[in-house]
Amino acid sequence: MSLYYVQKLLYQINRDEYALNRFQTDFDSFLTEYDLESDEINALRQADIGLLYVMGVNGQILMHFAAMSGYEWNEYLDAMRQGLNEHGPVRAGLYATVWS
């Protein structure tokens, strides 16, 4: 998994209108600039907030992408909960589940 590149991409489209336009109009070409795996690309394409959360995307970055994708606040929170139920614990990043 390339969590760094997923977060970098989301950060850029959240803050840069040109990057957002490219993401929305030329998705496949835009994504070639990032070292992403197929499951990450699919999660971004589908705006699968739950899966992106479980992959480890930071919630502060993810909430802006969710809003841009049409999620209301409560839908965003529900999507993260559903992601945990469907895909298991957070795999990486700040919210990763640590087992002792």
Phi and psi restraints in degrees (value plus and minus 20) as a CYANA .aco file:
   2 SER   PHI    -137.2   -97.2
   2 SER   PSI      40.8    80.8
   3 LEU   PHI     -70.9   -30.9
   3 LEU   PSI     -61.3   -21.3
   4 TYR   PHI     -75.5   -35.5
   4 TYR   PSI     -66.6   -26.6
   5 TYR   PHI     -92.0   -52.0
   5 TYR   PSI     -54.2   -14.2
   6 VAL   PHI     -82.7   -42.7
   6 VAL   PSI     -67.5   -27.5
   7 GLN   PHI     -86.4   -46.4
   7 GLN   PSI     -58.1   -18.1
   8 LYS   PHI     -82.7   -42.7
   8 LYS   PSI     -65.2   -25.2
   9 LEU   PHI     -80.1   -40.1
   9 LEU   PSI     -69.4   -29.4
  10 LEU   PHI     -82.6   -42.6
  10 LEU   PSI     -61.2   -21.2
  11 TYR   PHI     -78.9   -38.9
  11 TYR   PSI     -64.3   -24.3
  12 GLN   PHI     -87.3   -47.3
  12 GLN   PSI     -63.1   -23.1
  13 ILE   PHI     -92.1   -52.1
  13 ILE   PSI     -44.0    -4.0
  14 ASN   PHI     -91.9   -51.9
  14 ASN   PSI     -44.5    -4.5
  15 ARG   PHI    -138.1   -98.1
  15 ARG   PSI     -34.6     5.4
  16 ASP   PHI    -144.0  -104.0
  16 ASP   PSI      93.3   133.3
  17 GLU   PHI     -80.2   -40.2
  17 GLU   PSI     -57.5   -17.5
  18 TYR   PHI     -84.0   -44.0
  18 TYR   PSI     -64.6   -24.6
  19 ALA   PHI     -83.4   -43.4
  19 ALA   PSI     -62.3   -22.3
  20 LEU   PHI     -81.2   -41.2
  20 LEU   PSI     -64.0   -24.0
  21 ASN   PHI     -80.9   -40.9
  21 ASN   PSI     -63.6   -23.6
  22 ARG   PHI     -84.2   -44.2
  22 ARG   PSI     -61.8   -21.8
  23 PHE   PHI     -78.9   -38.9
  23 PHE   PSI     -61.7   -21.7
  24 GLN   PHI     -99.7   -59.7
  24 GLN   PSI     -50.2   -10.2
  25 THR   PHI    -127.4   -87.4
  25 THR   PSI     -42.5    -2.5
  26 ASP   PHI    -161.2  -121.2
  26 ASP   PSI      35.4    75.4
  27 PHE   PHI     -69.9   -29.9
  27 PHE   PSI     -74.9   -34.9
  28 ASP   PHI     -81.4   -41.4
  28 ASP   PSI     -63.8   -23.8
  29 SER   PHI     -86.3   -46.3
  29 SER   PSI     -63.3   -23.3
  30 PHE   PHI     -79.7   -39.7
  30 PHE   PSI     -62.0   -22.0
  31 LEU   PHI     -90.4   -50.4
  31 LEU   PSI     -36.3     3.7
  32 THR   PHI     -85.3   -45.3
  32 THR   PSI     -36.1     3.9
  33 GLU   PHI    -100.6   -60.6
  33 GLU   PSI     -23.7    16.3
  34 TYR   PHI    -144.4  -104.4
  34 TYR   PSI     125.1   165.1
  35 ASP   PHI    -107.5   -67.5
  35 ASP   PSI      63.6   103.6
  36 LEU   PHI    -133.7   -93.7
  36 LEU   PSI     131.2   171.2
  37 GLU   PHI    -112.1   -72.1
  37 GLU   PSI     142.3   182.3
  38 SER   PHI     -80.1   -40.1
  38 SER   PSI     -57.5   -17.5
  39 ASP   PHI     -87.6   -47.6
  39 ASP   PSI     -52.1   -12.1
  40 GLU   PHI     -90.0   -50.0
  40 GLU   PSI     -63.1   -23.1
  41 ILE   PHI     -80.9   -40.9
  41 ILE   PSI     -65.0   -25.0
  42 ASN   PHI     -83.6   -43.6
  42 ASN   PSI     -61.3   -21.3
  43 ALA   PHI     -83.3   -43.3
  43 ALA   PSI     -59.4   -19.4
  44 LEU   PHI     -88.4   -48.4
  44 LEU   PSI     -63.6   -23.6
  45 ARG   PHI     -80.1   -40.1
  45 ARG   PSI     -60.0   -20.0
  46 GLN   PHI    -111.1   -71.1
  46 GLN   PSI     -20.6    19.4
  47 ALA   PHI      29.4    69.4
  47 ALA   PSI      28.6    68.6
  48 ASP   PHI    -101.6   -61.6
  48 ASP   PSI      66.6   106.6
  49 ILE   PHI     -81.0   -41.0
  49 ILE   PSI     -62.1   -22.1
  50 GLY   PHI     -80.5   -40.5
  50 GLY   PSI     -65.6   -25.6
  51 LEU   PHI     -88.4   -48.4
  51 LEU   PSI     -62.5   -22.5
  52 LEU   PHI     -80.5   -40.5
  52 LEU   PSI     -59.3   -19.3
  53 TYR   PHI     -82.8   -42.8
  53 TYR   PSI     -67.2   -27.2
  54 VAL   PHI     -84.5   -44.5
  54 VAL   PSI     -52.0   -12.0
  55 MET   PHI     -85.9   -45.9
  55 MET   PSI     -41.5    -1.5
  56 GLY   PHI      96.4   136.4
  56 GLY   PSI     -12.6    27.4
  57 VAL   PHI     -82.9   -42.9
  57 VAL   PSI     112.9   152.9
  58 ASN   PHI     -79.9   -39.9
  58 ASN   PSI     113.8   153.8
  59 GLY   PHI     -81.2   -41.2
  59 GLY   PSI     -51.0   -11.0
  60 GLN   PHI     -87.6   -47.6
  60 GLN   PSI     -56.5   -16.5
  61 ILE   PHI     -96.6   -56.6
  61 ILE   PSI     -61.7   -21.7
  62 LEU   PHI     -86.6   -46.6
  62 LEU   PSI     -55.0   -15.0
  63 MET   PHI     -85.4   -45.4
  63 MET   PSI     -52.9   -12.9
  64 HIS   PHI     -89.8   -49.8
  64 HIS   PSI     -60.5   -20.5
  65 PHE   PHI     -84.4   -44.4
  65 PHE   PSI     -60.2   -20.2
  66 ALA   PHI     -82.4   -42.4
  66 ALA   PSI     -66.1   -26.1
  67 ALA   PHI     -82.0   -42.0
  67 ALA   PSI     -63.3   -23.3
  68 MET   PHI     -81.7   -41.7
  68 MET   PSI     -49.7    -9.7
  69 SER   PHI    -108.3   -68.3
  69 SER   PSI     -17.0    23.0
  70 GLY   PHI      76.8   116.8
  70 GLY   PSI     -12.2    27.8
  71 TYR   PHI     -98.7   -58.7
  71 TYR   PSI     112.7   152.7
  72 GLU   PHI     -98.1   -58.1
  72 GLU   PSI     144.3   184.3
  73 TRP   PHI     -74.9   -34.9
  73 TRP   PSI     -69.9   -29.9
  74 ASN   PHI     -86.1   -46.1
  74 ASN   PSI     -53.7   -13.7
  75 GLU   PHI     -85.6   -45.6
  75 GLU   PSI     -58.4   -18.4
  76 TYR   PHI     -81.4   -41.4
  76 TYR   PSI     -68.5   -28.5
  77 LEU   PHI     -83.1   -43.1
  77 LEU   PSI     -62.9   -22.9
  78 ASP   PHI     -83.0   -43.0
  78 ASP   PSI     -58.7   -18.7
  79 ALA   PHI     -82.8   -42.8
  79 ALA   PSI     -58.2   -18.2
  80 MET   PHI     -87.3   -47.3
  80 MET   PSI     -61.7   -21.7
  81 ARG   PHI     -82.9   -42.9
  81 ARG   PSI     -64.0   -24.0
  82 GLN   PHI     -83.0   -43.0
  82 GLN   PSI     -57.2   -17.2
  83 GLY   PHI     -79.7   -39.7
  83 GLY   PSI     -62.4   -22.4
  84 LEU   PHI     -84.1   -44.1
  84 LEU   PSI     -62.2   -22.2
  85 ASN   PHI     -86.8   -46.8
  85 ASN   PSI     -59.2   -19.2
  86 GLU   PHI    -103.3   -63.3
  86 GLU   PSI     -58.2   -18.2
  87 HIS   PHI    -133.3   -93.3
  87 HIS   PSI     -25.6    14.4
  88 GLY   PHI      73.4   113.4
  88 GLY   PSI    -189.7  -149.7
  89 PRO   PHI     -88.0   -48.0
  89 PRO   PSI     140.6   180.6
  90 VAL   PHI     -80.4   -40.4
  90 VAL   PSI     112.2   152.2
  91 ARG   PHI    -109.2   -69.2
  91 ARG   PSI     -49.0    -9.0
  92 ALA   PHI    -173.2  -133.2
  92 ALA   PSI     154.0   194.0
  93 GLY   PHI      60.3   100.3
  93 GLY   PSI    -186.6  -146.6
  94 LEU   PHI     -79.0   -39.0
  94 LEU   PSI     -55.5   -15.5
  95 TYR   PHI    -116.6   -76.6
  95 TYR   PSI     -10.9    29.1
  96 ALA   PHI     -78.2   -38.2
  96 ALA   PSI     119.9   159.9
  97 THR   PHI     -97.3   -57.3
  97 THR   PSI     109.6   149.6
  98 VAL   PHI    -129.9   -89.9
  98 VAL   PSI     105.0   145.0
  99 TRP   PHI    -123.9   -83.9
  99 TRP   PSI     115.1   155.1
